Amino acid sequence: MPTDARHPKEIRQDIRNGRLTGVTAGLGQNFVQANLAVLPKEQAYDFLLFCQRNPRPCPLLEVTDAGSAEPVGVAPGADLRTDIAKYRIYRDGEIADEVTDASPYWREDLVAFLLGCSFTFEWAMLEAGVRLWHIEHGKGVAMWRTSVQCRPAGVFHGPMVVSMRPIRSADLAKAVTASARFPGAHGAPVHIGDPAAIGIKDITVPDWGDAAEFGPDDVPVFWACGVTPQAVALASKPPFMITHSPGHMFITDVLNSALAAL
């Protein structure tokens, strides 16, 4: 995986200016990356309650004031309309557009939510000596909708999305321990082993990301994923919603170590 150890402010400036357009894996080394969900104020309380009831897939890092695109708590001076490389625009639960600048869609009644991302615990797993196939091969992590339903809140309901990484059986304990230290970035796995047990019919065909290859001693390990709000948007059909495009995260000024619980 390519790495970029510059400060997130510099990286966000390059994204804002169109010089960086790809996925953000490996960027802002040691800094927290975040998933984005933006909703009108009318639905914002229900979504806040949804996140509080479903902290594994939706660990809250920041909530902006209505109309503000500046996440002052995690990245003062940043602009959530321009500092993500690619956004998805949803209308009535359907993807209406995919853009590199969300400014034309921004409104004074919008509230932005930033959620923790698995990139944080991946650094911890790598430091613990756990091999990650998608990182070694420069691929996106594989993600699926599951049969596990999130706890509903107001108008919001839908399935949990999970990300999957093939982990060598000898490294399972290290992988679980490393990720469990970061409840603000999805925490420990939600499932290990048989994909069918959580409603995944074909482990070779992800809903998002790239299919992973398995070695003879690899076991599929599944973590709750911050793409869950996008699956919830498809199920709940809010009239308007902005999210990041999968893999194109917001890079905060918060160090990964700040999210460590132990």
C-alpha positions in Angstrom: 0.0 0.0 0.0 1.4 3.4 -0.9 1.8 5.7 2.1 1.8 9.4 2.5 3.1 10.7 5.8 2.3 14.4 5.2 0.0 16.2 7.6 -3.7 15.8 6.8 -4.0 19.5 6.1 -1.7 19.2 3.1 -3.4 16.1 1.8 -6.8 17.7 2.1 -5.6 20.7 0.2 -4.4 18.4 -2.6 -7.8 16.7 -2.6 -9.6 20.1 -2.7 -7.5 21.2 -5.6 -8.1 18.0 -7.6 -4.5 16.8 -7.3 -5.5 13.6 -5.4 -8.6 11.8 -6.7 -8.2 8.1 -5.7 -9.0 6.1 -2.6 -7.4 7.3 0.6 -5.8 4.0 1.9 -2.3 4.8 2.9 -2.7 8.5 3.0 -2.3 10.5 6.2 -0.3 7.8 7.9 -1.2 7.6 11.7 -4.2 9.9 11.3 -7.9 8.9 11.6 -9.9 8.6 8.5 -13.7 9.0 8.6 -16.8 8.0 6.8 -19.3 10.8 5.9 -23.0 11.0 6.1 -24.9 14.3 5.5 -28.6 14.8 6.1 -31.1 17.6 6.4 -31.7 18.8 10.0 -35.2 17.3 9.8 -33.7 13.7 9.7 -30.5 14.5 11.7 -31.9 13.6 15.1 -33.1 10.2 13.9 -29.7 9.5 12.4 -27.9 10.6 15.5 -30.1 8.2 17.5 -29.4 5.5 14.8 -25.6 5.9 15.3 -26.0 5.8 19.1 -28.0 2.6 18.8 -25.6 1.0 16.3 -22.1 2.0 17.5 -20.2 -0.9 15.9 -21.0 0.1 12.2 -21.6 3.8 13.0 -19.0 5.0 15.7 -19.6 8.8 15.9 -16.5 11.1 15.7 -18.1 14.4 14.9 -21.4 16.1 14.2 -21.5 19.6 12.7 -23.9 22.4 13.3 -26.6 22.8 10.8 -25.3 24.4 7.6 -21.7 24.2 8.6 -19.3 22.2 6.5 -16.4 22.6 9.0 -15.8 19.7 11.3 -14.2 21.9 14.0 -13.7 19.1 16.5 -11.6 16.8 14.3 -10.2 19.1 11.5 -10.5 22.8 12.1 -10.4 24.7 8.8 -11.4 21.7 6.7 -14.4 21.8 4.3 -16.5 18.7 4.0 -17.9 19.9 0.7 -14.5 19.8 -1.1 -12.0 17.8 1.1 -13.2 14.3 0.1 -12.1 13.0 -3.3 -15.5 11.6 -4.3 -19.0 11.9 -3.0 -22.3 10.1 -3.6 -25.6 12.1 -3.7 -28.7 10.1 -2.8 -32.3 11.2 -3.5 -35.2 9.1 -2.1 -32.8 6.2 -1.5 -31.3 6.2 -5.0 -27.8 7.3 -6.1 -28.5 10.4 -8.1 -24.9 11.5 -8.7 -21.3 10.9 -7.9 -19.2 14.1 -7.7 -15.8 15.4 -6.7 -17.2 18.6 -5.2 -20.4 18.6 -3.1 -20.6 22.4 -2.9 -23.5 22.7 -5.4 -25.5 20.3 -3.3 -24.9 21.9 0.1 -27.7 23.6 1.9 -28.1 25.6 5.1 -30.2 22.9 6.7 -27.6 20.1 6.3 -25.9 18.3 9.3 -22.7 16.3 8.7 -21.8 13.2 10.6 -18.2 11.7 10.6 -17.9 8.1 11.6 -14.8 6.1 12.5 -13.1 4.0 9.8 -11.4 0.6 9.7 -8.2 2.2 8.3 -7.4 3.0 11.9 -7.4 -0.5 13.2 -5.7 -1.7 10.1 -2.6 0.2 11.0 -2.7 -1.4 14.5 -3.0 -4.9 12.9 -0.1 -4.2 10.5 2.0 -3.1 13.5 1.1 -6.3 15.3 2.4 -8.3 12.3 -1.0 -9.3 10.8 -0.8 -9.6 7.0 -3.6 -7.8 5.1 -4.1 -9.1 1.5 -5.9 -6.1 0.1 -3.2 -3.7 1.4 -0.4 -5.9 0.1 -2.0 -6.0 -3.4 -3.2 -2.4 -3.5 -6.9 -3.4 -3.6 -10.0 -2.1 -1.9 -11.3 -4.1 1.1 -14.2 -6.3 0.3 -17.6 -5.3 1.8 -21.1 -6.8 1.9 -24.6 -6.1 3.0 -25.5 -8.8 5.6 -28.7 -10.4 6.9 -27.9 -8.7 10.3 -30.4 -5.8 10.8 -29.3 -2.7 12.6 -31.5 -1.5 15.4 -33.9 1.0 13.8 -34.3 4.6 14.9 -37.0 6.9 13.6 -37.1 6.8 9.8 -33.7 4.9 9.6 -33.4 1.1 9.3 -31.5 -1.4 7.2 -28.8 -4.0 7.2 -25.3 -3.9 8.7 -22.5 -3.7 6.1 -19.3 -5.6 7.0 -15.8 -5.5 5.6 -13.9 -8.8 5.3 -10.2 -9.6 5.6 -8.7 -13.1 5.1 -6.6 -13.6 8.3 -4.2 -16.5 8.9 -5.5 -18.8 11.6 -2.3 -18.3 13.6 -2.9 -14.5 13.6 -6.6 -14.5 14.6 -5.9 -13.6 18.2 -3.6 -10.7 17.2 -6.2 -9.4 14.7 -9.0 -9.5 17.2 -6.9 -7.9 20.0 -5.5 -5.1 17.8 -8.9 -4.1 16.4 -10.7 -4.4 19.7 -8.5 -1.5 21.0 -10.4 0.9 18.7 -14.1 0.9 19.5 -14.3 4.3 17.8 -13.2 2.6 14.5 -15.6 -0.4 14.6 -13.7 -2.4 17.2 -13.4 -6.2 17.2 -14.8 -8.4 14.5 -18.6 -9.0 14.5 -18.2 -12.5 12.9 -15.5 -15.0 12.1 -15.9 -18.0 9.8 -18.9 -19.1 7.7 -20.1 -16.1 5.5 -23.5 -17.8 5.1 -24.2 -17.3 8.8 -24.5 -13.5 8.2 -26.3 -13.8 4.9 -23.3 -13.6 2.5 -23.9 -16.1 -0.3 -20.7 -15.7 -2.3 -17.4 -14.7 -0.7 -15.9 -14.1 -4.1 -18.4 -11.4 -5.1 -18.4 -8.4 -2.8 -21.0 -5.6 -2.9 -18.3 -3.0 -2.7 -14.5 -3.2 -3.0 -12.4 -6.0 -4.5 -12.6 -9.7 -4.0 -9.8 -11.1 -1.8 -7.7 -14.2 -2.4 -7.5 -16.8 0.4 -4.4 -18.8 1.4 -4.7 -22.4 2.7 -4.7 -21.3 6.3 -6.8 -18.1 5.9 -10.1 -17.6 7.7 -12.7 -14.9 6.7 -13.0 -12.3 9.4 -15.8 -9.7 9.3 -15.9 -6.2 10.9 -18.8 -3.8 11.0 -18.3 -1.2 8.3 -19.0 2.6 7.9 -20.6 2.0 4.5 -23.6 0.9 6.6 -25.3 4.3 6.3 -25.3 3.9 2.5 -27.1 0.6 2.8 -29.5 2.3 5.3 -30.1 5.1 2.7 -31.1 2.5 0.1 -33.4 0.9 2.6 -34.9 3.9 4.4 -35.0 6.2 1.4 -34.4 9.6 3.0 -35.3 12.4 0.6 -31.7 13.7 0.4 -28.3 12.4 1.7 -24.7 13.0 0.9 -22.0 10.4 1.6 -18.4 9.6 0.7 -17.9 7.2 -2.1 -16.6 3.9 -0.7 -12.9 4.0 -0.1 -12.7 7.8 -0.5 -12.5 8.9 3.1 -12.2 12.2 5.0 -8.8 12.5 6.7 -8.9 14.1 10.1 -6.3 15.8 12.2 -6.8 13.2 15.0 -4.1 10.7 15.6 -5.1 7.0 15.5 -3.6 6.6 18.9 -6.2 9.0 20.3 -9.0 6.4 19.6 -7.2 3.6 21.4 -9.2 2.4 24.4 -6.4 0.5 26.0 
